[in-house]
């Protein structure tokens, strides 16, 4: 999930689909903002499948879809807290780029979440194309990976020298 460093523009799945001409993104594709700013380029991708259709899980999602009445950890809160810690308050959390999550679209438009094809050590290399702020959440929803066990995620930021 990304915002421009001034907090005025945010990642957009719609613009990204428009400009890449597809919904399954991988090496060579660009993630765009609502204001048509190039945010991130995918330089290398070990798996070739990621989801950019599903919204981050939320308390409301757990209540509506699963009948959960108590608090449940969720990506929306995780992302909001991360942005607040970086000085961006009251941000709207749009659809996130769900790395390694696989969602298929059937001919009738229905969505199916499949088990990801990312063996241990799989990686995705992104290059920032603008001055951006990025927040990351490892999804606590068991359905995000078709019931697969949630694994740790390692994030490394490389600086151009």
C-alpha positions, -999 to +999 in steps of 0.1 A: +000+000+000+016+033-010+010+070-009+030+098-024+053+114+003+029+144+006+000+120+014-021+135-014-021+106-039-024+069-034-019+036-051-047+027-075-056-007-088-080+008-114-053+031-130-028+002-128-052-021-146-059+006-172-023+014-180-010-021-180-040-035-198-044-065-175-052-075-139-024-101-134+008-081-128+044-093-129+079-083-141+078-052-163+045-039-150+041-006-132+019+002-102+002+036-107-015+061-084-050+076-087-033+108-101-015+088-128+019+089-111+042+059-116+047+046-081+065+012-083+079-009-111+081-047-108+117-055-117+118-092-108+091-116-097+097-153-087+060-163-088+043-141-114+010-139-095-003-113-071-037-100-062-048-064-068-086-070-066-093-078-029-095-049-004-075-053+028-093-074+054-111-053+081-131-056+113-162-051+091-152-079+067-148-103+097-182-093+110-201-095+077-184-126+062-176-146+093-199-134+121-169-123+142-181-100+170-149-094+189-118-076+176-098-095+151-064-083+138-067-071+103-048-055+074-068-023+073-059-014+109-023-025+104-019-003+074-037+027+090-014+024+121+017+022+099+007+053+079-002+072+112+033+063+125+047+080+094+027+112+099-002+104+076-034+106+096-069+100+084-058+082+052-082+063+032-070+027+028-077+016-009-072-018-024-037-030-016-013-048-038-015-083-022+019-098-028+019-136-034-019-138-030-036-155-060-071-146-069-086-161-101-114-145-121-138-169-137-156-163-170-188-153-150-168-128-130-166-147-097-134-147-077-116-177-062-087-174-038-061-201-045-031-214-026-002-192-035+027-205-056+055-191-036+080-216-022+102-204+007+126-177-005+103-164-032+108-127-038+094-097-056+117-068-065+101-034-068+117+000-077+101+032-063+094+055-093+084+084-071+090+097-036+065+074-018+056+061+016+049+024+017+031+003+044+031-035+045+009-059+064+011-097+066-026-106+064-040-124+095-070-137+075-068-175+070-087-171+037-062-148+021-040-178+012-068-203+006-063-217+041-025-221+037-005-215+068+005-178+072+043-175+069+067-147+080+075-121+054+109-104+051+111-069+037+144-053+026+148-018+014+177-012-010+191+022-017+206+032-049+243+041-044 
